[in-house]
Amino acid sequence: MQIDGVRRVTVAVAALGTFLAALSACGGAGRGTGGPQPGGQAGHSRGGSRGPHGIPGVGARLQGRIPSDSGQVVAVYGDGKDSADSTVVLYAKHGAAWQRIRSWTAHNGKKGWTTDHHSGDRRSPVGVFTLTDAGGVLKDPGAGLPYTQDASFAAPPWWAKSHWHDFDYVIAIDYNRVKGTPPNDPTRPEGEDKGGSIWLHMDHGSGTSGCVSMSKPAMEYLLRRLDPDQHPVVVMGDKADLMR
């Protein structure tokens, strides 16, 4: 009986950890109860235009951090250092050139961007990060990345109604997390102060607490298109920082 009791406590602690991770996810504790405008921006096809050998708008510093075996790049171009507005562009590598596949309007951290992200700063981290895991409240839409469907992704009911579907679809950005685990795994290898649960997720029409948010069609497209065999990464930041 004592052993069974220990097991029940262990399971309860694990469940609590997952729940707290969901609460601390992008836009979690920092969201107010005001009324952000509904999200849902349409995607824009670029007709498969080909770019130069590097990702357009990305300087040598970050370009050099893109792994040589990466064949897909999700580039997030922030409008400004302190802006919550951004544009997401998907690129695919063809030979030595990058082909612009599609683009969407998006949002990032409410206070913009930072090269030294910390928990609660409401800024998105600048950098190059791998994309290895996905999940959400809704069933797998045909994702290429490993996908975890779990009700624990759902936003708490006391959040503003406009935020309830933020985590219907999620792609984990590998910032301060363990690759190969569900996006809501609470482990923070660099410590809690460095923040975590930085995701690509569905948009509610305004800035986040550090994630990048996009429309449902955009998320579905990325989930179906990103291929783990192509070692996809995200390159993200405000336009000035991206060019440095």
C-alpha positions as CSV (number, residue, x, y, z in Angstrom):
1,M,0.0,0.0,0.0
2,Q,2.8,2.3,0.8
3,I,4.4,1.7,-2.6
4,D,1.1,2.3,-4.4
5,G,0.8,5.6,-2.5
6,V,4.3,6.7,-3.6
7,R,3.3,5.8,-7.2
8,R,0.2,8.0,-7.0
9,V,2.2,10.9,-5.6
10,T,4.8,10.5,-8.4
11,V,2.1,10.5,-11.1
12,A,0.4,13.6,-9.5
13,V,3.7,15.5,-9.4
14,A,4.4,14.7,-13.0
15,A,0.9,15.8,-14.0
16,L,1.3,19.1,-12.0
17,G,4.6,19.7,-13.8
18,T,2.9,19.4,-17.2
19,F,0.1,21.7,-16.1
20,L,2.5,24.3,-14.8
21,A,4.5,24.1,-18.1
22,A,1.3,24.8,-20.0
23,L,0.6,27.8,-17.8
24,S,4.1,29.2,-18.3
25,A,3.9,28.7,-22.1
26,C,4.1,31.6,-24.4
27,G,1.7,34.3,-23.3
28,G,0.7,32.3,-20.2
29,A,0.9,34.1,-16.9
30,G,1.5,37.4,-18.6
31,R,-1.7,37.6,-20.5
32,G,-4.3,40.0,-19.3
33,T,-8.1,39.7,-19.5
34,G,-8.5,42.4,-22.0
35,G,-9.9,41.8,-25.5
36,P,-7.2,41.3,-28.2
37,Q,-8.6,41.3,-31.7
38,P,-9.2,37.9,-33.2
39,G,-6.3,36.5,-35.3
40,G,-6.2,34.6,-38.5
41,Q,-4.1,36.1,-41.3
42,A,-4.1,34.6,-44.7
43,G,-0.9,33.1,-46.1
44,H,0.8,34.5,-49.2
45,S,2.3,32.4,-51.9
46,R,5.5,33.8,-53.5
47,G,5.4,31.5,-56.5
48,G,8.5,29.6,-55.5
49,S,10.9,32.5,-56.0
50,R,14.6,31.6,-55.6
51,G,16.9,33.6,-53.3
52,P,20.7,33.9,-53.0
53,H,22.9,31.3,-51.4
54,G,22.0,32.7,-47.9
55,I,18.6,33.5,-46.3
56,P,17.5,37.0,-47.4
57,G,17.8,39.6,-44.7
58,V,20.0,37.4,-42.5
59,G,23.6,38.5,-41.9
60,A,26.7,36.4,-41.6
61,R,26.5,36.0,-37.8
62,L,23.2,34.1,-37.8
63,Q,23.6,32.7,-41.3
64,G,26.6,30.8,-40.0
65,R,24.6,29.2,-37.2
66,I,22.2,27.5,-39.7
67,P,23.4,23.8,-39.8
68,S,24.8,22.8,-43.1
69,D,22.4,19.9,-43.3
70,S,19.3,22.1,-42.9
71,G,17.1,22.0,-45.9
72,Q,14.2,24.1,-44.4
73,V,14.3,27.4,-42.7
74,V,11.4,29.2,-41.0
75,A,12.5,32.9,-41.0
76,V,10.7,35.3,-38.6
77,Y,11.3,38.9,-39.6
78,G,10.3,41.2,-36.7
79,D,9.2,44.7,-37.7
80,G,11.3,46.3,-35.0
81,K,13.2,45.8,-31.8
82,D,10.1,46.8,-29.7
83,S,7.4,45.7,-32.1
84,A,5.0,42.8,-31.7
85,D,4.4,42.5,-35.5
86,S,6.4,40.2,-37.7
87,T,6.4,38.2,-41.0
88,V,7.1,34.5,-41.2
89,V,8.7,33.1,-44.4
90,L,9.3,29.4,-45.2
91,Y,12.4,28.7,-47.3
92,A,13.5,25.4,-48.8
93,K,16.9,24.6,-50.1
94,H,17.4,23.6,-53.7
95,G,21.0,23.0,-54.5
96,A,23.0,26.0,-53.1
97,A,20.0,28.4,-53.3
98,W,17.1,29.0,-51.0
99,Q,13.6,29.0,-52.5
100,R,11.0,31.2,-50.8
101,I,7.9,28.9,-50.5
102,R,5.3,30.9,-48.6
103,S,4.9,33.7,-46.1
104,W,2.4,34.8,-43.5
105,T,1.8,37.8,-41.2
106,A,2.5,36.9,-37.5
107,H,3.1,38.2,-34.0
108,N,6.0,37.9,-31.6
109,G,6.6,39.0,-28.0
110,K,4.5,42.0,-26.8
111,K,7.6,44.0,-26.1
112,G,9.5,42.9,-29.2
113,W,12.9,41.0,-29.3
114,T,15.9,40.4,-27.1
115,T,19.3,38.7,-27.5
116,D,19.2,37.8,-23.8
117,H,15.7,36.3,-23.1
118,H,14.6,35.8,-19.5
119,S,11.3,34.5,-18.1
120,G,8.6,37.2,-18.0
121,D,10.4,39.8,-20.2
122,R,7.7,39.4,-22.9
123,R,10.3,39.5,-25.6
124,S,11.1,36.8,-28.2
125,P,14.6,35.4,-28.3
126,V,16.8,36.3,-31.2
127,G,18.7,33.4,-32.7
128,V,18.7,30.2,-34.7
129,F,16.9,27.2,-33.2
130,T,16.1,23.7,-34.3
131,L,12.5,22.5,-34.8
132,T,12.1,18.9,-33.7
133,D,8.7,18.4,-31.9
134,A,5.1,19.4,-32.3
135,G,1.8,18.9,-30.6
136,G,-1.4,20.5,-29.4
137,V,-5.0,20.1,-28.3
138,L,-6.2,19.1,-31.7
139,K,-5.5,15.8,-33.4
140,D,-2.4,15.4,-35.6
141,P,-3.2,17.1,-38.9
142,G,-0.6,15.1,-40.7
143,A,2.5,16.5,-39.2
144,G,6.0,15.5,-40.3
145,L,7.5,16.3,-36.9
146,P,6.7,14.0,-34.0
147,Y,3.3,15.2,-32.8
148,T,1.8,14.8,-29.3
149,Q,-2.0,15.4,-28.9
150,D,-2.9,16.2,-25.3
151,A,-5.6,18.1,-23.6
152,S,-3.0,19.5,-21.2
153,F,-2.0,22.0,-23.9
154,A,-5.3,23.8,-23.5
155,A,-5.1,27.4,-22.2
156,P,-6.7,27.7,-18.7
157,P,-10.4,28.7,-18.9
158,W,-9.7,31.9,-16.9
159,W,-7.7,33.4,-19.7
160,A,-9.4,35.7,-22.1
161,K,-11.6,33.8,-24.5
162,S,-9.7,35.1,-27.5
163,H,-6.7,33.0,-26.2
164,W,-8.4,29.7,-25.7
165,H,-7.3,28.2,-29.0
166,D,-3.7,29.5,-28.9
167,F,-2.3,26.0,-28.3
168,D,-4.6,24.0,-30.6
169,Y,-1.4,23.5,-32.7
170,V,2.1,24.0,-31.4
171,I,5.6,23.6,-32.9
172,A,8.3,23.7,-30.2
173,I,11.2,26.1,-30.8
174,D,14.2,24.4,-29.3
175,Y,15.1,27.2,-26.9
176,N,16.0,26.0,-23.3
177,R,14.2,22.7,-23.8
178,V,15.0,19.0,-24.3
179,K,14.7,17.9,-27.9
180,G,12.7,14.8,-28.5
181,T,10.1,15.6,-25.8
182,P,6.6,17.0,-26.1
183,P,6.5,20.8,-26.5
184,N,5.0,21.2,-23.0
185,D,7.7,19.2,-21.2
186,P,8.7,21.4,-18.3
187,T,12.5,20.6,-18.3
188,R,14.6,23.8,-18.6
189,P,18.3,22.8,-19.1
190,E,19.6,26.3,-18.6
191,G,17.4,27.0,-15.6
192,E,14.0,28.6,-15.1
193,D,15.3,32.2,-15.3
194,K,16.1,31.7,-19.0
195,G,12.4,31.0,-19.7
196,G,11.1,28.3,-21.9
197,S,8.0,27.0,-23.8
198,I,8.9,29.3,-26.8
199,W,6.6,28.0,-29.5
200,L,5.2,28.6,-32.9
201,H,1.4,28.5,-32.2
202,M,-1.9,29.9,-33.2
203,D,-2.6,33.6,-33.3
204,H,-5.0,35.6,-31.1
205,G,-4.5,38.9,-32.9
206,S,-1.8,40.6,-30.8
207,G,1.6,40.1,-29.2
208,T,2.7,37.1,-27.1
209,S,4.9,36.5,-24.1
210,G,7.8,35.3,-26.2
211,C,6.4,32.9,-28.8
212,V,5.6,33.5,-32.5
213,S,1.9,33.2,-33.4
214,M,0.3,32.5,-36.8
215,S,-3.1,31.7,-38.3
216,K,-4.5,28.2,-38.1
217,P,-4.0,27.6,-41.9
218,A,-0.4,28.8,-41.5
219,M,0.2,26.4,-38.6
220,E,-1.4,23.5,-40.5
221,Y,0.7,24.2,-43.5
222,L,4.0,24.2,-41.5
223,L,3.0,21.1,-39.6
224,R,2.5,19.2,-42.8
225,R,5.5,20.7,-44.6
226,L,8.3,20.6,-42.0
227,D,10.3,17.4,-42.5
228,P,12.6,16.1,-39.8
229,D,14.8,14.6,-42.5
230,Q,15.4,18.1,-43.7
231,H,16.6,19.3,-40.2
232,P,14.3,22.4,-40.1
233,V,15.3,25.4,-38.1
234,V,13.8,28.8,-37.2
235,V,15.8,32.0,-37.7
236,M,14.1,34.7,-35.7
237,G,14.6,38.3,-34.6
238,D,13.9,41.9,-35.5
239,K,15.1,42.9,-38.9
240,A,18.1,44.9,-37.5
241,D,19.4,42.1,-35.3
242,L,18.9,39.5,-38.1
243,M,21.2,41.6,-40.4
244,R,24.0,41.9,-37.9
